[in-house]
């Protein structure tokens, strides 16, 4: 099994930065693509960013491209999301997720591409 524990959420003013962490335990973390999703109140959960199993390629939602950076350190079993130039509309519960399969050539944008999920952590951006 793969278990994911998130940290790094909190409150920040618009224009500020926040760094999210997702620590993994269990087998095959380094062989799976990873992603970040978010869900705002009254909204559906949406894709934010993803990274391939080796870290060679990254993908971003248009709404965060240029502001957010996804990265990973497989030696530390940790996934990161650096969030810069935050906007109030970034306010949401953020979830990290691990691919349902190992060593895919890409990283998916769909919830169904992922089988393992973190508990979700609130990020609030004030005006």
N, C-alpha and C positions, 0 to 999 in steps of 0.2 A: 504494500500500500504506500501511497504518497500522502503525506500530511503537510499542510501549509499553514503557517502562523504569520500574521501580518502585524506590522508596527509602523510608527511614523506618521500616523494621522494627527489631526488637530485643527486648531483655528489659526487662520492667517489673514492679514489684510490684503485687499486687492493690490496686485503688482508684486506681491511677495513670492517667496519660494518655499517649497516643502519637499522633503525627500522621504519616499515610502520604501519600506523594506518588507520582504516576504521570505521567510526562512523555511526551508523544506527539510523534511526528514523522510526516511524510507528510501526505497531503491529507485534507481534510474532517473534521478532528478536531472543529471547532466546530459541525459539522452532524450529529453523532451523539450519541445517548444513551450514557451511560457507566455502568458498574456495578462493584461490588466483590463478590467471592465469596471464600469461605474453605474450606479443607479440613483437618480435624484428622486425626491418625493413626487409621487404621482406620475413618474415616468418609467418607461421600460429600461431594463438593463442594457447598456450599450458598450460597444467595443471602444477601447482607448488606445491600446498599443500591444504589440506582440514582438517576440524575438525568437529566432530559430534555436534549435537545440545547441548548436555550436557557438551561437552569438554572432554569426556571420552576417545576418540580415535582420533588419528591423522594419516594422510597419506601424503606421499611425493613423488614427482617425483624422479627418481634415480639421476638425475643431481644435485639435491639440498640436498638430504638426508645427514644428518650429518653436514650441514652448515646452513640451515634455520630451524626456529622453528615457528610454527603457534600456536597461543593461543587466548583465548577470555575471556572477562570479561562481563558476561551477565548483571550484575548490572549496568555497565557503558555503555551498548549497544555498545561495542567496540571490534573489531577484530584486531589482531596484526600479523605482520610478522617480526620476528627478522632475519636479514640477516647477516651472518658472513662469513669471508674468501671469500669475493666477488671476482669474476673473471670478466674480460672483457666480456665474453660470457653471463653474467647475465644481460647485458645491454638490456633494454626493457621497454615498457610501462606495468605497473603492474595494474591489476584490482582485486578488491575484488568482491565477489558475494555471494548471499544468495540462498539457496535451494528453489526450486519451491514448495516443500511440507514441512510439519512440522513433526518433531519427527521421522525422518527416523532413522533406526538402524545403518546406515553407512553414509559416506559422499562420494559423487561421484567424479569421475575424468573427466567427460564429460561436455562440455559446456551446453548441453541440460539438465543436471541435475539442472541447476541454472536459475532462472527467474529474479533475481534482480541484477543489476550491478552498481558498482561505475563508476566514470567518467574516470578513468585511470590516472595514474601519472607516469612520466618518472623517471626511475632509470638509471643512466649512471655510468659505472665503467671504469675508465681510466687505461691504462697500466702502 
